[in-house]
Amino acid sequence: MLVTTPSRDLATGLVSALSATTTGTSPDTSTGPGSAPTDGPARVVIDLDLPGATISRHLYGHFAEHLGRCIYEGFFVGEDSALPNTRGIRDDVVAALRALRIPNLRWPGGCFADDYHWKDGIGPREERPRMVNSHWGDIVEDNSFGTHEFMDLVELLDTEAYVNGNVGSGTVAEMSEWIEYLTRADDSPMASLRRENGRDEPWKVPFFGIGNEAWGCGGNMRAEDYAALARQYSTYVRDQGGDPGNTVTRIAAGASDDDFAWTEALMRAVKNLEGRDGEAGPYQAISMHYYTMSGPWEDKGSATEFSQEEWYRTLSRAARAEELVARHSTVMDHYDPHKKVGLVFDEWGTWWNVEPGTNPGFLYQQNTVRDALVASIHFDGFHRHADRLIMANIAQTVNVLQAMILTDPESGALVLTPTYHVFAMNAGHQDARALDAHVLLPEEPAEVDGRALPMISASASTTGATALVSLSNLDAAEPRTLVLDLRGRSVTGHTARVLTGASSAAHNTPEQPDAVAPAELSDVRAHERGLEVTLPPHSFATVELQLAD
Ligand code: AHR
């Protein structure tokens, strides 16, 4: 089955050599989740004693935009809400996300970021000016959730802030003052203003975005024009001194999908890439965005009602994310062989048609077992590219696109999605070291959407004392038995968990919150090569191994 991949408002000018393989007609097996043939049973071969790059915990990052019911109702209900809250922030949402150990939270957008003027969101709430949220529903935003509320949320979550600045409609001075307001300790004008608004200590802001999607909603710019602005704006996002000080990773707004020319323009504009001394500058990372959908942009498909063909097409498109990471990394390698500049995949996930009856501008969608496998496939790819990929942010955390948490608009009841459970089951990969996981399958991979799609996706990591193996069975209908061929270290014990549902479209609701929830995977047996595991159809599993000294 060959289906054309959708493209969003792409900039022109592709890097032809790279693009050719992503748009060709024969299945591409050069990047992305691979498998090799074998005469024997299906196997995943892991050398437990050969750890590779560290998988940054920031690959499990999050995103909260002023969009639909993400901030308002999702995170923030106000102090007067009947729902238990701390200074207006929902306690149940905080508890659920703390359990995930979310490493960072991006805010305030997305497209909203390039309309946002941060000074409108400080000071007494009743005096804050209003604005129009033109991208998302064309509604009036009252700015009641602003800088102090966001940083309060960050502290309650025990996470790190990724603040996204405004290039499209903002000024250099505005951006410069925001980082001063956030992170400066002394009595500078902005630090004093922060104190007047009730916060004495500076906050830490380790990540700062220099605009968003500058090729589209962030200003409709050409790559070279934006690259020049990214250099200029980044210069004024200063590390503020003081004790203990704040060091910022500045993230230039990167490409959509396979726009490698955009990445190349940004890489050409970075300074200090020669040699090992000296920091890259004036920005230290560049981003990329790619969303998974089963149809074209105009009709992305239903979140919950899909055919088997759409199931496989969706998973193939999820696998394309790794291919894109690999190819953007190749462009970066050319200019930056020492990997001084990080790649930040700060918007990824499924994008379906909105749930029937909901505001089309609010991007509210359900989340099924299919979304869970989209997430697990992304993570397998992220782990394999941990040497260049320093951060990733799913879009978005609550009530928007591929959310972790859905809240009921009437009762406020909170539901954890299948995607939430993948993040929870994979949490042990955070800051562990990647292990190669070679997938060997007796059958040829299916060709789906112009891409070879093996029915097993896998990745692994180790902390030294333990190893974590993630396994996805992409087969919609059949279970899969495979051998974990474990080499190089002795395994002294294991625990295994599985996530699946009665159907590939199973999902959680307030009435059935655990229709898709992790359970013990009992179908694991000792095998002469390690372990033999049977995965149910359309399932995700993790096997944690205890390793001998
Ligand atoms: O996540 C929704 C939107 O998708 C973001 O605001 C924008 O950056 C992207 O186009």
Boltz pocket constraint, residues with backbone or C-beta under 6 A from the ligand:
constraints:
  - pocket:
      binder: B
      contacts: [[A, 65], [A, 109], [A, 110], [A, 111], [A, 112], [A, 212], [A, 213], [A, 347], [A, 395], [A, 396], [A, 401]]
      max_distance: 6.0
